[in-house]
Amino acid sequence: NKKKFTYNDLKAKVSKFAGALKKQGVNKGDRVIIYMPMIPEAVIAMLACGRIGAVHSVVFGGFSPSALRDRILDADCCAVITANEGKRGGRIVPLKKNVDQALIECANVKRVFVVKRTEALPSWEEGRDIWYHEAIERESTECFIEPMDSEDPLFILYTSGSTGKPKGVLHSTAGYLL
């Protein structure tokens, strides 16, 4: 199942999601976890966070709820972007269920954006959980780009944690671009 986007299509989709993030209170300097399958919305989420100056961290969709929790807590995240389910190696991965489990100990997460990847309806916490397609529905295809200094943070990349607690490496905007 392939999708093709022009650069203009991608910019419009990124702007719509960036606007949705801002509308839900995600701002410059806030931390966001992206826990998704390999779908276009994962790239859109990364670029949308960068557009508004939110610091993102991508967590591998195969990680357990406890590994996800550790990264959410370490990064002090206010939002998670996920999908209801993912497909990996012919198996269904219950991403939203894993997020719900991880968030039991993560009181600072106020919003969970959920991409509808399969027909499964996940458990839902009103006021916290938001369908991605509904969040972007009425957003503009133009979203102001947050001015960033060269040393402003862009993303956090975590080690696997195989030798103990995972360690996050903070990458700056200029470091990524250069």
Disulfide bonds with the S-S distance in Angstrom:
none
